[in-house]
Amino acid sequence: MEAQIRAAALENYFDIARQLKLETLPILQTAGVTRAMFLDPDQRIPANSAMAMLDEAARVSQCQTFSLRMAETRRLADLGAIGLMLAHQASLRDALDTLVRYRRLMNESLAMLVEEVGRTVIVRAEVVLDKSPASRQANELAIGTLHQVCKLILGERWQPLSVNFTHGAPNDLGVHRKIFRCPLKFHSDFNGIVFTASDLDRRSPDADPMMAEYARRFLEQRLPEASRASAVLEVRQAIYLLLPMGCASIERVALKLEVNVRTLQRRLKAAGLVYSDLVNEVRCELVTRYLANPHFPLAHTAALLGYSMPSSFTRWFSACFGVSPSHWRERATAGAIG
């Protein structure tokens, strides 16, 4: 089943479009959505259509930061019950746990992973669509919203160590610098935010355990709605996050999805797939992202895709794409590949 996004997650799209003096109807028609879909905050919109709408709006307005401007004005109240629960968590750690657990109630295409590495924390976020790789707009909306949530919980003065994007820098960094106020890393290995581990357990002065519990009970009743996302999409999302970290074994993916390996295999079999099929599918999507990055040596790309030997990576790539990775990169650089 195709991933869905709650209309409330895109609520301020029309505000930004109005600021940029965009005529929204042609953009909605191109993306296959209607204005009526946004009238009910709980309306579900196909994720592919929603992302196509953002891409088209950015193209027509010639504004590379369209989605980031949406994230900048996001309030916790815009997230409904999830926002209420986030606002009353005792710490950022609790808030991120909440966001990871209930994110599908807002956006079924969003994958998240919180990783503690020594004195730092890496929060990885990927928008994983059903039919195509996510775009700059999709990822910047996700990272911008994540940053906004952290800032609303910890206060305006909070600053991460870095904000990372797998895509390249925009022509003008002004909006990014104004919003994030920290080092920006483009052409990164991952999409996400890095901050000090001590931030995780900073106490929130606005936390109200009773309100948090009220919101939790409400969300738990709605969690079955999130099961509409297919088992295949869930596994794809986990592979997207874990493969560049070198730990996308079926055992690790099953652990992340809180099922045993046999259950995971059974769900994939019902969809006519085996685990290795999905790993290969995700590799094919990620490899074009990495090869398009001129800062990544081929050996680094191979490692990000789970190959310890560059020669094994070259054989796999040549079998899938009909050319060597170095030849593919040369053609892409010359504009022969879209």
C-alpha positions in Angstrom: 0.0 0.0 0.0 1.3 3.4 -0.9 2.6 5.6 2.0 0.4 8.4 3.1 1.0 11.8 4.7 -1.5 13.5 7.0 -2.7 16.8 5.5 -1.7 18.6 8.7 1.9 17.9 7.9 1.6 20.1 4.8 -0.7 22.7 6.4 1.4 25.8 5.8 2.2 24.9 2.1 -0.4 27.5 1.0 1.0 30.2 3.3 4.5 29.8 1.7 2.9 29.7 -1.8 1.0 32.9 -1.1 4.2 34.6 0.1 5.9 33.7 -3.1 2.8 34.7 -5.1 2.4 31.3 -6.6 -0.8 30.2 -8.4 -1.4 26.9 -6.6 -4.1 25.3 -8.8 -1.8 24.3 -11.7 0.8 22.9 -9.2 -1.9 20.8 -7.5 -3.1 19.5 -10.8 0.4 18.6 -11.9 0.9 16.6 -8.6 -2.5 14.9 -8.8 -3.9 16.5 -5.6 -6.8 18.8 -4.9 -7.3 21.8 -2.5 -10.2 19.8 -0.8 -7.6 17.2 0.4 -6.2 19.9 2.7 -9.4 21.0 4.3 -9.4 18.2 6.9 -6.1 18.0 8.9 -6.6 14.2 9.3 -7.1 13.6 5.5 -4.4 11.2 4.1 -2.6 12.3 1.0 -0.4 9.9 -1.1 3.2 10.7 -0.2 4.4 10.5 -3.8 1.8 13.1 -4.7 2.6 15.4 -1.8 6.3 15.3 -2.6 5.6 16.0 -6.3 3.6 19.0 -5.2 6.6 20.4 -3.2 9.0 19.7 -6.1 6.7 21.5 -8.6 6.2 24.5 -6.2 10.0 24.8 -5.8 10.5 24.6 -9.6 7.8 27.1 -10.5 8.8 29.6 -7.8 12.5 29.0 -8.5 12.9 28.8 -4.7 15.2 25.9 -3.7 14.2 26.5 0.0 10.5 26.2 -0.5 10.1 23.2 1.9 12.6 24.6 4.4 10.5 27.8 4.7 7.5 25.5 5.5 9.5 23.9 8.3 10.6 27.2 9.7 7.1 28.2 10.6 6.1 24.8 11.9 4.6 24.8 15.5 4.1 21.8 17.7 0.4 22.5 17.6 0.5 21.9 13.9 1.3 18.3 14.6 -1.9 17.6 16.5 -1.9 15.1 19.3 1.7 14.2 18.5 2.7 17.8 19.0 0.8 17.9 22.3 2.7 14.8 23.5 6.0 16.2 22.3 5.5 19.6 24.1 5.0 17.8 27.4 7.9 15.3 27.3 10.4 15.6 30.2 13.4 15.7 27.9 14.6 15.8 24.3 15.4 12.0 24.6 11.7 11.3 25.5 10.5 13.6 22.7 12.7 11.9 20.1 11.5 8.5 21.3 7.9 9.7 20.9 8.6 11.1 17.4 10.2 7.8 16.3 7.3 5.7 17.7 4.4 7.8 16.4 5.8 9.4 13.3 3.7 7.2 11.0 0.6 8.8 12.3 1.9 12.0 10.6 4.0 10.7 7.7 4.3 7.1 6.7 7.2 7.8 4.4 9.4 9.1 7.2 12.2 6.9 8.6 14.2 7.9 11.7 17.0 6.5 13.8 18.6 8.0 16.9 22.2 7.0 17.4 24.4 7.9 20.4 28.1 8.0 19.4 30.3 8.9 22.4 29.5 12.5 23.4 27.4 13.1 20.3 24.0 12.1 19.0 23.1 11.6 15.3 19.5 11.7 14.4 19.1 10.3 10.9 16.0 11.0 8.9 15.1 9.7 5.5 12.0 10.2 3.4 11.5 6.8 1.7 8.9 6.9 -1.1 7.2 3.9 -2.9 7.9 4.8 -6.5 11.0 7.1 -6.6 13.9 8.4 -4.6 13.0 11.3 -2.3 14.0 14.8 -3.5 15.7 17.8 -2.0 12.4 19.3 -1.0 11.2 16.1 0.8 14.4 15.7 2.8 14.7 19.4 3.7 11.1 19.5 5.0 11.9 16.4 7.2 15.2 17.8 8.5 13.8 21.3 8.9 10.8 20.0 10.9 13.0 17.8 13.1 15.2 20.8 13.8 12.2 22.9 14.6 10.8 20.3 17.0 14.2 20.2 18.9 14.3 23.9 19.1 10.8 24.3 20.3 11.5 21.8 23.1 15.0 23.1 24.1 14.5 26.8 23.4 15.5 29.3 20.8 19.2 29.3 21.9 19.7 25.6 21.2 22.2 24.9 18.4 23.2 21.5 17.0 26.8 20.7 16.0 25.8 20.2 12.4 22.9 19.7 10.0 23.7 17.2 7.2 22.2 16.7 3.8 23.1 14.2 1.1 22.3 16.7 -1.6 24.4 19.6 -2.7 24.2 23.2 -1.3 21.7 25.6 -2.8 22.7 28.6 -4.8 22.0 30.9 -1.8 22.7 29.6 1.8 20.9 32.5 3.5 17.8 30.7 4.5 19.7 27.6 5.7 22.1 29.8 7.8 19.2 31.8 9.3 17.2 28.7 10.3 20.0 26.3 11.5 22.7 28.7 12.9 25.3 25.9 12.8 27.7 24.2 10.5 26.0 22.9 7.3 27.3 19.8 5.7 26.1 19.1 2.2 27.0 16.0 0.1 27.0 14.2 3.5 26.7 10.4 4.0 23.3 11.0 5.6 20.4 13.3 6.1 20.1 14.4 9.7 21.2 16.4 12.7 24.2 16.0 15.0 24.2 17.5 18.5 25.9 17.0 21.9 24.7 14.0 23.9 24.1 16.2 27.0 21.2 17.8 25.1 19.3 14.6 25.2 18.6 14.7 28.9 18.1 18.4 29.4 14.9 18.9 31.3 12.0 20.7 29.7 10.5 23.4 31.9 7.1 23.0 30.1 6.7 19.3 30.7 3.4 18.1 32.1 3.3 14.4 32.8 -0.5 14.3 32.9 -0.9 16.0 29.6 1.7 13.7 28.1 -0.1 10.7 29.3 -3.4 12.0 28.0 -1.9 12.4 24.5 -0.1 9.0 24.7 -3.4 7.2 25.4 -5.0 9.0 22.4 -2.1 8.1 20.1 -2.0 4.5 21.2 -5.6 4.1 20.1 -4.7 5.4 16.7 -1.5 3.4 16.2 -3.3 0.7 14.3 -3.9 3.3 11.5 -0.1 3.4 11.0 -0.1 -0.3 10.1 -1.5 0.6 6.7 2.1 1.2 5.6 3.2 -2.1 4.0 5.7 -4.4 5.5 7.8 -3.9 2.4 8.0 -0.1 2.9 8.9 -0.6 6.6 11.8 -2.9 5.6 12.9 -0.5 2.9 13.0 2.4 5.3 15.0 0.4 7.8 17.5 -0.6 5.1 17.8 3.0 4.0 18.9 4.0 7.5 21.1 1.0 8.3 22.9 0.2 5.1 25.2 3.3 5.1 26.0 2.4 8.7 27.2 -1.0 7.6 24.6 -2.9 9.7 21.7 -3.7 7.4 21.6 -7.4 8.2 18.2 -9.0 8.4 18.7 -9.5 12.1 19.3 -5.8 12.7 16.4 -4.8 10.5 14.1 -7.2 12.4 15.3 -5.8 15.7 14.6 -2.2 14.6 11.1 -3.3 13.5 10.6 -5.2 16.7 9.8 -8.5 15.1 11.7 -11.7 14.9 13.5 -12.8 11.7 11.0 -15.5 10.8 8.1 -13.1 11.0 9.9 -10.6 8.8 10.7 -13.2 6.2 7.0 -14.4 6.3 5.7 -10.9 5.7 8.1 -10.4 2.7 7.2 -13.8 1.3 3.5 -12.7 1.3 4.6 -9.8 -0.9 6.5 -12.1 -3.2 9.9 -10.9 -2.0 12.9 -12.1 -0.1 15.1 -9.8 2.0 18.0 -9.7 -0.5 15.6 -8.3 -3.2 14.9 -5.3 -1.0 18.6 -4.8 -0.1 19.5 -4.8 -3.8 16.6 -2.4 -4.6 17.7 0.1 -2.0 21.3 -0.2 -3.2 20.2 0.7 -6.7 18.5 3.8 -5.4 21.3 4.9 -3.1 24.1 4.2 -5.5 23.0 6.9 -7.9 22.8 9.4 -5.0 26.3 8.6 -4.0 27.9 8.5 -7.4 26.3 11.8 -8.2 28.3 13.2 -5.3 31.7 14.3 -6.6 33.2 14.3 -3.1 32.7 10.5 -2.6 35.5 8.3 -3.8 34.3 5.0 -5.3 35.8 3.1 -2.4 33.7 5.2 0.0 30.6 4.6 -2.1 31.2 0.9 -2.0 31.5 0.9 1.8 28.3 2.9 2.2 26.5 0.2 0.2 27.9 -2.6 2.3 30.8 -3.8 0.2 34.1 -4.2 1.9 35.9 -4.7 -1.4 35.6 -2.1 -4.2 36.0 -4.9 -6.8 32.8 -6.6 -5.5 31.0 -3.3 -5.7 32.1 -2.7 -9.3 31.0 -6.2 -10.3 27.5 -5.7 -8.7 27.1 -2.2 -10.3 28.2 -3.3 -13.8 25.7 -6.2 -13.6 22.8 -3.9 -12.6 23.6 -0.9 -14.7 25.5 -2.2 -17.7 28.5 0.1 -17.2 31.2 0.5 -14.5 30.6 3.0 -11.7 33.4 5.2 -12.9 31.9 5.3 -16.4 28.4 6.0 -15.0 29.8 8.9 -13.0 31.6 10.3 -16.1 28.4 10.2 -18.1 26.4 11.7 -15.3 28.9 14.5 -14.9 28.6 15.2 -18.7 24.8 15.3 -18.4 24.2 12.0 -20.2 22.3 10.6 -17.3 19.3 12.3 -15.7 
